Amino acid sequence: MAKQGIQWQVAEGVGRITLDRPDVLNSFNREMAFSLQECLKECAENDAVRAVLLSGNGRGFCAGQDLKEVLPEEGEPPKNLSEIVAASYNPVILGIRNLEKPVVCAVNGIAAGAGANLAFACDFVLASEKASFVQSFCKLGLVPDSGGTFFLPRLVGMARATALTMLGEKLTAEQALNWGLIYRVCQADGLLEEATKLAVFLASQPTKGFGYTKRALNASLANDLASQLAVEEELQGAAGRTADYAEGVAAFLEKRAPNFTGK
């Protein structure tokens, strides 16, 4: 299905989203951002989609905002960047985190600015050994957006988050792995295969249970212990009423592999 700046298809239970502006390292313009928002909405609404794979076409994953779109014309006042963040980026990050299905991200090359934070918002990040991550906002006198100031301190701690965002130093894939920013580093020529394999596996698992788990993890970012225990109590009850729970118990008792349907 054609969308501006995006390749999109559903196969083997996986909604496959590929950022497709390779001539500009898949940097975002408004059309691509809106297309990505639409894809995430379709993933949420389509029961045939039980996992999502996000990747980038060409040499890079995503170089962030396409500056040609936001730079003012000579003699014109600066563009309102708040409006661009609100319209283009915030709905994407919320779409990923509120999607109660696992999202796998395959980072094949540079992930800069909003592109890096887009990856960090996903549930599983696999990166090519040639990939790199950089919080490039400071090089333009800007503030990290796309959830950067939310996720980075929680992933790497305040000291490293401050260094990343104020120094703008490039992290290799191996450094990102060691700092807990990503899940796995893969050989460059095997990245997409490995990420697809993981997404297809996740699509065969208890989708409702994964959705409740993701909801609980999201809630944990703001809750105290008592509140989080209450969330677990409620969601465990909901999970226990799913068809996949019944199938999992039956498979355990019958000593066979479960056949989860995502319901």
C-alpha positions, 0 to 999 in steps of 0.5 A, a space after each residue: 500500500 503506497 503512502 508518501 515517504 513510507 513503504 507499508 504492507 502486512 505479512 505473516 501477522 507483521 505490519 511492516 513499515 519502511 521509512 522511504 526517503 533514502 535520498 535524504 537518509 529518511 529524514 522527516 517531512 510532514 507528509 512522511 510523518 502523517 503517513 507513519 501516523 496513519 500506518 500506526 493507526 492501521 496497525 492498532 485497528 487491524 486484528 491481522 497485525 499482531 506485531 510491527 517492524 519499523 525499518 529504514 530504506 537505504 544507507 540510514 535509518 532516519 536523520 531526523 527532521 528534513 531541515 529544508 522544510 523548517 528553515 525560514 525563507 530569507 527575510 521571513 520569521 522562523 517557523 513555529 517549531 512547536 506546531 511541527 513537533 505537535 503535528 508531526 512527532 508527538 502523535 508518532 511517539 504516542 502511537 508507538 507507545 499506546 499501540 498494544 502490540 510489540 514494535 520491533 525497530 531495525 536501525 541500519 545506519 545513522 539514527 539522528 535527532 528525532 530518528 534516534 528517539 523514534 527508535 528508542 520509543 520502540 519495544 525492541 531495537 536491533 541495530 546494524 554493527 554499522 549503525 550510530 545514534 546521535 542527539 543532534 538537537 544541540 548542534 542547532 540550539 534546539 531541545 531534544 523532542 520525540 520523547 528524548 527527554 523522557 526516555 533517555 534519563 530512564 534508559 541511561 540515567 541523568 548523567 549520560 542523558 545530559 551528556 548525550 543531549 548537550 554534547 551531541 556525541 555519536 554513539 556506536 551500536 555497540 556503545 548503545 547496547 552497552 548503555 542499555 539503549 538497544 536490545 541487540 547488535 546484528 551484522 549489517 547484512 543480517 539485520 533485516 532478517 534478524 528483525 523480521 524473524 523476531 517480529 514474526 515470532 512475536 506475531 505468533 505469541 499471546 498478543 493480548 498479554 503482550 498488550 497488557 504487559 506494554 500497558 503496565 510497563 508504560 504505567 510504571 514510568 509514572 507510578 509508585 509501587 502501590 499504584 503499580 501493584 494495582 495495575 498488575 492486579 487489574 491487568 492480570 485479571 484481564 489476561 486471565 480471561 483471554 483465549 490465549 491464556 486458556 490455550 497456554 494452560 491447555 498446552 502446558 497440561 497436554 505437554 504441547 506447543 501452544 497455538 496462540 491466536 492473539 485473542 
